[in-house]
Amino acid sequence: MAARQVASKTEKEPREIKLAHSPDSDDAFMFYALATHKLPTPGYKYTHILSDIQSLNEAALAETYDVTAVSFAAYPSLRDKYILLDCGASFGEGYGPIVVSTKSMRPQDLKGKRVGVPGLKTSAYLSLKLYQPDFEAVVMPFDKIIEAVKNEVVEAGLLIHEGQLFFPQLGLHKVVDLGIWWQELTNLPLPLGGNAVRRALGPDMGRLISKTIRDSVSYGLEHREEALNYAMQFAREMDTELADKFVGMYVNKWTLGYGEKGKRAVRELIERGTTAGLLPGPAKVEFLEA
């Protein structure tokens, strides 16, 4: 009798879903409802793992997490293990990663320069390589790049996350905004990062996770003030006004769903990266449809 009771309790234990994302205000905003149990997830327990995007790209190679944020540039190396969800992505529509320096520099002057970058699997790095193939990449944590530029450890730095907004306050100069360059080149938003789910979980589980993520994003957008208040604990060096602007840049209509234009943008980035020899072929992208 006791054994049957134990078995019954075990059967009712929720299944753990390991969900990995960046410790940033935009991701915190996106997953606010899920992290604070505003959403019912009967039968499932989501465990949040926070790590920088380069580390998440590397962890995905070993299928460490069930669902994870990944750079679109990393996807070709992961496509056999993960499939992209059609929600939860970050696109830069007329803005994106920014290259900065301590003094005014023309974009063409980047050739041959030492540039601090946040990882060789990041979409920001891929975009810069497509823009200017000839520079010396110096890999460092994304939140150390501004200091490295100021101390002239590198001649320029590739900024992602909130550094894109407050670098002028630190006396740094913009060399190029890769989001603007990409939009002028392709008339598309620049795809930066998305969420991917392990193929081994199966399409039904993948769709359930996708719906949960979309519901969490929707909740945050519908309860913006409370979601932003929660996200502020991850807003490095930003006041509420700046954090609100940053969240608005990367949690928006594109996050709720790529749409055909968003999917086309992802394919365009990966095709260009593959053609340039920067990504492993084939230039194929697969989304888990709802």
N, C-alpha and C positions, 0 to 999 in steps of 0.2 A: 504493500500500500504506500509506504513512505517513498519507495523507489519511483512509483508511478507519479506521485505528487512532485518529486524533484524533476522528473522528465517533463511534466506538464509545465512547470515554471520555466524550464530551460527553453521550451518551444515558444513561449511567449516573450522571451527576451528580444528586444529590438535588434535588427541587423545593423551593424555599424557600417557607415559609409565615410571613408576618409576623404575629406575635401580640403585641398591645398590651394592657397592663394597668397597674394602679397600682403604684407602688413602696411597697407597704404590706405589713405582716407577714402579713395574711390572704391577699392575693394571692400573696405569695412562698410561703406554705405550700401553697396550692392548686396552684401550678405547680412546686413543688420537684422532683418526679420528672421532669418534662419538661425543666426547665432544667438539671438535673444528669445528664441522659441515663440515668436509671434505667429509662426506658421505651424499648423499641425502636420506631422510626418509620421502617421501611424505605422508601426511596424519597423520604423527605421530611426537610427540615431546618427546624426551627422557630427563627426569630430573634425574640428577646424584645425588645420596645420598652417602656420604662417611662416613664409620664407620668401627671400628675394627671388625675382623671376629667373635669374641665371641658375640658381640652385634648383628651382622647380623644373627647369628644362632638363637639367642633368638627372634629377630624380626620376623623371618620366622615362628616361631610357631604361631604367630598371623596373618600371611599372610599380613604383613605390606607393602611389596613391590611386584610389578608385576614380576620382575626378580631380582634375588639376588645372590651374591656370598655366598656359604655355605661350611662348612667343610664336607667332605665326611662322617666323623664320625657322623655328625648331621643329615644326610639324613634319616636314619631309623625312626627318630622322626617326619620327615616332609613329608614322602612319600605320605600321603593321601592328602596333600595340594599342593605339588610341584612335578614336574618331572624334572629329570636332562637333560640338553641340552648336545649335543655331541661335544661341543666346548667350549673354554674359560676356560679350566681347568689348574691347576698347578700340575705337577708331578715332583718328584725328582728322576732322573735316576742315581743312584749311589751316590746320596747326598740327604740331607734332613734336618729336624730339628736336632739340635745338643744339647747334654747335656754338660754343662761346669761347672767348679768349680774353686776355687781360687788356689787349689793345685792339683798335680797329684793324680788321683783316678782311680782305676781299675773299669771297668763296673760292676763287681759283688759287688763292695762296695756301689753301689746305694741303696742296700736293707736297708730299714728302714730310709733312709735319708729324710730330708725336701727338697723338690724340688719345685722351683718356676715354675709355668706352666701358659700358656696364656688363659686357659679356659678348662672346663671339657667336652665340646662338640667339641673340636678341634681334627683334625686328628693327630696332633703332640702328644697330650695327649694320645689318643687311642694307637698310635704306642708305646709310652713309657710304657704304661700299658701291652701291649702284650709282650714287651721286658723284663720288670721287674715289675711284679704285686705288689710287696711289697715296696711301698714308701709313704711318706706323701706329698700329693699334696697341695701346697700353691698357690691359684689362685691370679693372679695380672695382670695388663695391660702388654701386651707383651713388651712394650718399657721401662718397669721398672725392668725387670728381671735381666739384666746385673748389674744394680746398687745394686739390692738386693743381688746378689751373691758377688759382691765386698765388700759390707758392712757386709757380713756374716749374713744377715737376714735369708737366706736359705743356705743350704750346697751345693746345685747345682741348676742350672737353665736350663730350656728347651727353647732354642732359635729358633724363627721362623723369617722370613723376613731377613732384612739385617744384623742383629746381627750374623747370621751364617758366615758372611765373615770377620767382623772386630774384633771379640772377641780376636784373638791373640794379636792385637795391644794394648789391655787393660790388658795384662798379665794373661789372663784366660787360662785354660787348657781344652782340649777336653776330655770328658769321653767316649762318643760314638756318632757316626753319625748314626742316625736311618735309613737314606736312604741307607747307605752301608749295615747295618744289614739286612734290608728288602730285598735288592737285592740278597744278599748271601743266604737268607732263601727261597726266592720264584722265583728268576730270573725274577722279574718284577719291574717296576718303582713304587715308593711309591706315591699313590694318596693322595693329600693333600686337595685341594679345587676345587670346580666346580661352574658352574652357573646353577641355577634352575629357572624354570618359573612356575607361578601359573597355576594349572590345570584348574581353573575356566575360564581362558582366552581361552581355547580350543586349539586343536592341530594346527590348521592353523595359529593362532596368534603366538603360540609358535615357529613354524617353521620360521615365518617371523622374529621374534626377534633373533632366532638362526642364521639366515643368516646375519643379521645386525651385530651381534657380531663377526661372523667369518670374515666378510668383514673388520671390524675395526681392527682385529688382523692382517689380511693380509696386510692392508694398512701400519700399523706400521712396520711390518717386511720389507716391500718394501721401506719404507721411514725411515730407522732406525735412521739416524742422527737427523732429525727434531722431530721424536717421542721421542727420548731419551732426547733431549733438553727440551721438554715439561715435561717429566717425572722427570727431575732433581729437580723440585720444591717440589717433594714428596720424594726425596732421602735423608732421614735423615742421617746426618754425613757421607755421602759417596761422594767421588769425582767422576768425570765423568767416569773414568776407572773402578772403583769398581761398580758403578751403572750399567754400560754396562754389566759387568760380571753377576751381579745379575739378570738383566732383561733377559739375555741369558739363565739363569738357569730355569726361570719359564715362559717365553714367547717363545715358540718354536713349533716344529712339534706337540707336544702333545696338545698344546693350540688350534691349528687349527682343530684337530680332534683326538679323543681317539684312533681310530682304534680298532681292536679286542683285541690287547694286553693291551691297556689302559682300556678297559671295563673289561677285565679279572682281571686286577689289582684292580679295584674298588670292584668287586665282592669278590675277595680274602680277601681284608681288612675287608669288612663288614661281610663276613662269619666267619672269625677268631674272630672278635669282638663279634659277636653273640654267637659263640660257647663258648667263654670265659665268657659269661654273662655280657659283658660290653655294649652291644647294645640290644635294644628291637627287638625281632624277628617279622616276619620271615626274614631270610637273603635274601631278594629279592631286586633287583635293577632294575629300569626301566629307560631307556633312550628314549628321544623323537627323533625318527629317522628322518632324513632329507627327 
